[in-house]
Every structure is written in C-alpha cells, then in structure tokens.
C-alpha cells in the first residue's frame, strides 16, 4: 500500500477557492459535448444538401443554401457574440447558445413534416447563430476551467479532437439514415439525428443552469464606460487583415471540398450516382483525417513553425486538388460493390491538410496583437461566414461547368492561404503599442 498525499490524474478539474475545492468535471464534460455539437450540426447542414436537392428539386447551388445560412449567421453574430460574452458572461452566453441551437435544429426537424425548403433554411440560419455563440464560448471557457497555461491549452486540444469526432460522425450517420436510395431521400429521414442533437442541447442547458461557472472576464457597465478611446484596432495590423481573409478562404475550402464531393458522388447523370451510404463514408473519412491531422499537428506544433506548417499543408492541398481535377474518372477502385473513381480519394485526403490550417492562421494572425487579441477573435468568427459563401459559389460553378471543374475555386482558396503563409503573415506594424 502506498502512503502519502494522493494526486489526481486530472488536477485541473479541481480549483482552490476560499479554502474549498471546486470540481469542474461536469462543466468540462458539457463543454466537450458542445464542442462535439458545433461540428456535428455544422457538418450535418452540409450533408443535408444531398437530401434537399432531391426532395425539393433544387440546383447544386440552391442545395447549399442551408450551409450558406448556417455560416452567414457568423457574419451577423461574430462581433455581437463577443460583446454578449464580455457583458453577460460565460454562463448566460452558454445558456443562450444551447437554447438557440435547440430551436434551430427543431425548426429543421419541423421542415421535414412541413415539406418546406424555406423552413429548412430558416432553421439552418437559427442553428448557425447558436454555432457562432458556442464557438465564442467553448474555447475561452475550457481555457478558464483548465486554469489557463498548458492545462487550459490541453483541454482546448481535447475539445478540438472531440469536435472532429462530431464532424466525422455527422455525414456517416446521415448517409446511413438515407441508405443507398438517394432518389427517395427526404428531410424526415434525418429526424433521428436531429432528435439526438436536440436532446444533447436540452441536457446541456439543464447542466449549465445548475453548475457554477467562473466569470473572470465579465465586464461591468462602469468598467466599459471607463475605458479610454483607442485610435488603433486589430484592423490596424496588415498581417491580421490578410489573416482574416485567409480564414474566410480556409473555412470556405474546408467545407466546400466535402460538400461538393458529396453531391458529385450521389448525383446520377452529371455526377457518379453512388449510394448516399458509400458517399457518407468517404465524407466521414475526410473529417476523420482532420481529426488525425489535428492530433499530429498538436504533437509537432512545438517543433514546426506555424508558417512552415501552413505553407506545407496548402502546397500539398493544391497538389491533391489538381489530382482530383486531372485524374480521369476511368481510373477506379472497387469498394462495397461499386467502382469508385480514384480522384475521390484525393478530396478525402485534403482533410489532412485542412486540419492544421485554422490553428496556424490564427497563430500567425494574432502574433503581436497583444491587447487587441480578444476583439480580433470576434472579427475572426465573423469571417467564418466563408464556410457558407465559398461553397455556394463553388456549386454555382458546378451547375455551369460540372463538379470537377468547380474545384478550381478551391485551388484559388489554397493559393491565397499559401500566399499568406509565405508573404502576408509578416507583422509590418510593430510600431503600434499593444500593451
């Protein structure tokens, strides 16, 4: 028997406060669940394009309106969400986020019974407001619950892994629910997944309501009014402005690659006409490779610079997309009773490249911002709207020149990210005071 002081395997779960230990295990688990929901609901909206295209007879571009609405919400809510967090705190913002998320998914659920495309898009927009609020909350909250520093970063990294898990499961689950017959798919087929999402939101609300959450960054009205005017802002830094644009392109290509590939694989005639279940596994593999890439990126992050990581990832991504464009459809592999063009594998492999881009771009863009970093985070969240805008235009292009040709817009996005890594990320505004 070992005697002496006992040590917790996860010491950051308990924080000292006035001589008493407060256990944050439950709120940390809830934040992990919300991290899961961010990717699950977002990727669910992307995969739903296959269903709404069939049920409502839309074009490829119109089928992406759900994704567009989901991400346009970021443009509307990015900065206001940051202000709500600063003035109302983590708990209020979390409760608001899960409430809005429950309503948004509920509206999408009802759209299947109403058989209304407009109701579905409205639900996607409301759900997008929730995803923006959750993104604003979960990262700083996990950092706070972990006590900041390495432990806080560790919690965020674990949250990111769980986020990727949600992104992986959404298209696989939806593909399973649709089955192999895309021509009979309807929004009602996805009802079980939406019910699961609403249950998680409801449970999260109840747990957050009864849990005491620290509010170290809550700003009172008096503190807000006492702040002096500042002639500078994050927009005064060139490398941040170019980085925000890079985030716009990054989220756009990250979402556009699998969304368009899903339509390409499942659409008969001008597409490949494969089953939705098989397509779901390919798209799920894309998000799984993002999970793998984030894990490996975390291991290498202390040894490889963000600039080198971003430049390498964007270069390899461009090569993969060129392979997707130029390898003929006649080059196939036989999987699950179907001949699948080899080029599809290169869309899936892009998950490895996109996995490390968010962290690298954010790191390079926030370098040297100092006190302007919190406001910069809100601006970043606003530019996440690229995840809806770029896929919409990519599929508008697909309607005109075909699915494969539409991937030239993805190459354009990766080319800009490469430019940012090599040139645009340099801080040329070091004369601006940041303390």
N, C-alpha and C positions, 0 to 999 in steps of 0.2 A: 504494500500500500504506500502511495506517495503522499507525504505530508507537506504542509506549507500552503502558500497563497494559491488559490485557484485562478486560472486565466481563461477568459472567454475566447473561443475561436474567432469570434467577430466582436472585438472590443468596441467598435464604433456604434454598435447597436444600443449601448447604454451611455448616457451623458450625465455628468455630475451637475446638479443644480441645487444650491442651498443645502448641501449635505445629503441629498437624496438622489438616487439613480433613476433616471427616466429611460424606459425601454422604448426604442423607436422601431422595433422589429415590424410591428403591424403597419405603420405608415410607409415604411420602406417597401414592404411587400405590395402595398396598394400602388405606390409609385411605379413599381415594376410592372404591375398589371396595366397601368395607364400607358406606360411605355409600349407594352405589347399592343394596346388598343390603337395607339397612334398609327402604327404601321399596318395593323390588321384592317382598320376601317379605311385607311388611305388606299391600300392595295386592293381592297375589296371593291372600292369605287372604280379603280382602273380595270379590274377583271370583269366588272358588270357591263363593260362596253359590248362584249360578245352577246349578252342577253338582250340588252335594249336595242341593239342593231337588228336582231331577229324579231323580237316581239313588236317593236314599233316601226320596223321597216325604214330605219334611218341610214344615212350615208356613214362612211367611216368617221368623218369629222364630227357630225352631229352625235354619233355614238360616244364621243369623248366629252360631251357637254357635262356629264356627271363629274368627270375628273376635273374639267375646267372650273366648274362651280366649286368643287372641293378646294381647289387651290387659289381661286380668286378670293376666297374668304381670307386668305393670308394677307393679300394686298389691302383688304379692308380693316383687318383686325390686328395686324402685326404691331404697330405702334400703340394703338389704344389698349391692347392686351398688356403691353409693358407698363403703361400708366395705371391700369387697374391693379396689376400686381404690386406696384410701388405704393399705391394709395390704400388698397384694401387688404393686401397681404396674401400669403400662400393659401391659407385655408379657404377664404372667401373665393379666390380665383379658381381653386381646385373644384369646389362645390359647383360654381357656375359652369365650369368646363364640362363636368360629367353630366350635369343637368341638360345642357345644350346638346351634348353628344347623344344622350338618351332620346331627346326629342328628334334630333336629326335622323338617327337610324330608324326611329319609329315612323317618321314620315316616309322614308324609303320603303319600309315594310308595308305601309298602307298603300303605296303606289302600285304594288302588285295586285291588290284587290280592286283598286280604282281603275287599273289599267290606263294610267295617265303618265305620259312621259314628263309632262310639266311638273307633276307632283314629285316624281323621282328626282328631277334636277333640283327642285326646291329643297328636298331632303338632303341631297348631297351638299348644297350650299350651307345649310344649317350645321351639318356634320363637320364641314370644313372650319366653321367658326370654332367649334369645340376642339378640333385638332390643333388649331393655332394657339388657343388658350392653354392646352395641355403642353405643347412644346415650350411655351413661355415658362410654365410652372415646373415641369419634372426635372429639368437639368439643374437649375439652381437649388431646388428643394432637396434633391438627392445629395448635392454637394454640401448643403447645410446639415442634413441629417447625418452625413458621414463625418462631419466636423471639419470640412474643408481639407486642403492639402492632398496628400496621397490617398487617404482613405475616402475623401469625397470624390476624387477622380476615379478611384476603384469602383465605387458604386455607380457612377455615370457609365463607365465602361461595361459593367454588367448589365445596366439598363439598356445600353445600345445593343448588346447581344440578344437580349430578350425582345427588343424592338425588331431586330432582324428575324427572329423566330416568328413573330406575328406576321411580318411581311411574307415569309416563306409559306406559312400555312394558309393564308387567305386565298391565293389562286388555286392551290391544291384542293382545298375544301370546296370552293365554288365549282371547280372542274368536276369533282366527284358528284356534287349535287345535280349538276346539269347532265352528267353522263355523256355518252357518245353521240347523242342526237341533238345537235345544235339547232336544227330547224324547228324543234318543238320547245326550245328553252323559253322560259318566262321569268319575270322578276319573282313570282311566287316560289320558284324552285330554290331561291336563295333564302327563303324565310327562316330555316333553321339557324343559319349563320347569323342573321340579323337578330334573332331572339337571343342567341348566346351573347352577342355584343351588348344588347340592352340589359341583360341580367348582370353582366360584369359592371356596367355603368351604375346600375342600381345598388349593387353590393358596395362598390367603391364609395358612392355617396354616403351610405349609412356608416361605413367605417371611418371616413374622413370627418363626418359630423361629430362622432363621439371621441375622436382622437385629438389630443392636444399637440399642436404643431408649432414649433418655434417660428417667430417672426422677426428675425434680426435686421431685415431690410425695410421694415414698414416705415413709411414716411408720413409724419403728421402734417396737417394743413399748415401749421405755424412754420415747420421746417421747410416746407415747399415755398411758402411766401418769403422766407428769409434768404433764399438762395439768390446770389447775385447773378446778373445777366452775364452771359459768356458770348464773346464775339466769335468763338470757334465752335465747331461741332465735328462729329465723325466725317461729315461730308467735306471738311476742310483737308482731309488726307486723301491724296490721289490713290494710294495703294488700297485704301478701304473702298473707295468708289468703284475702282476696277474690280475689286474682290466681290463686292455686292453684285455686280453684273455677272461675275463668274459663278456665283451661287445661283443666279437666275438660270443660266445655261446648264449648270450642273444638275439641278433638280429636274429641269426640263428633259435632259437626255436620260437621266436615271429612270424617269417614269415612262418616257416615250419609247425607249428600247423594248421593254416587255409588253407594254400596252399594244403597240403596233404589231409586234411579233405574235401576240395572242390572236388578233384579228386576222393576220396573214395566215396563220396555221389553221384556223377554224372556218374561214370563209370559203365556200365552194365557188368554183368558177375562176375568178381572178385571184383567189388565194389557193391554199393547199388542200382545203376540205378535210382536215384531220379532225378527230373527235375532240371535244372540249376537255375530256378527262386526260388525254395524252398531252394536249397543249398545256393544261394546268400543271402537269408535272414539269414540263420544260420551264414554264414561268416561275414555278416554285423553286426550281433549281437555280435560277438566276438570283432570287432573293437569298437562297441558302448560301450561294457563293459570296454574296455580300456579307453574310454573317461570318463566313470563313475568313474573308479578306479583312474584316474589321478586327477579328481576333489576332490574325498575323500582324496586321498594322499596329495593333497595340503592343505586341512584342518587339517590333522593330522601331517603334516611334522614338525611343530614346537613343537609337543608333543612327537612324537615317533622317536627314533634314526633311521638313515639310515640302520644301522646294523640289528636292530630288524625287521625293515620293510622288508628288503631283505631276511633275514632268514625265516621269516614267509611266505612271498609270495612264495619263492622257495619250501618250505616244502609242502604247500597246493597244489602247482602246480604238484609236484610229485604224491601226492595222487590222484589228478584229472586225471592225465595221466594213472595211474595204474587202475583207474576205467574204463577209455576208453579201456584199453587193455583187462581187465578180465571180464567185464560185457558182457554177451552173446548178440548176435545180435537179439535173440528171445525176449528180453525184449524191447518192443517198446511203443511208444505213437503215437496216431493218429492225424496228423496235415495236414490240407489242402488236405484231401482225400488220404493221403499216410501214411503208417506205418513206422515211423522213429525210428531206434534203439536209446535207451536211452543213449548209450555210446557217441553219437554225442554231447549231451548236455554238457558233461564234457570237450570236446575240446573247445566249446564256452565259458564255464566258466573260462577257462585259461586266457581269456582276462583280468579278474580282477587281476590276479597275475602278468602278464607281464606288466601291466600298470605302476607300480611303480618302475620297475627294472632299467630302464635307469637312472633315476634321482638318485636313491640310489647308483648304481655302480659308476656313475660319481662323486658323492659327496664323497664317500669313497676313490676313486682312486686319486682325486685331493687334498685331505686333506694333508696339509703340503708341497705342491709343490711350493707355492709362485710364484717367477718369471718364473718358468718352466711351469706354467699352460697353457699359450697360445700355446706353442709347443705341450704340452700334448693333447690339444684339436684336433690338426691336426692328431696326431697319433691315437687318438680315432676314428676319422672319417675314417681313413684307415681301421681299424678293423671292421667297419660296413659291410665289404665285407662278413662277416659270414652269413649275411642275404641271400646271394646267394649260398654260398658254402655248408652250412649245409643242406638246403632244397634239393639241388641237390643230396647229398649223402643219404638223407633220402628217396628220391624217387627211387634212385638206389637200396636201400634196399627193397623198396616196390615192385620193379619189381621182386625181388628174393623171398621174404618171405611174401609178402602181405602188404596192407596198415596198418593194425593194428599192425603188428609186427615191422613196421618201426618206431613206436613211442618210441621204446627203445632208439633210438638215442636222442630223446627229453629228456628222463629221464636222460641220461648221461649229457646233457647240463645243466639241472636244478640242478643235483647233484654237478657239478662244481661250479655253482653260489652259492649254499648253502655252499660249502667249502670256497668260497671266503668271504662270509658274516661272517662265524664263525672264520676262521683262516687267510686267505690270505689278509684281508683288514687292518691288523695291520701295522702301519708305523714303520719299524725297521731301518730306515735310517735317524733318526732325527739329526745326526751329520753333515749332508750336509747343507751348508749355502744356504738359499733360498731368501735372501733379495737383 
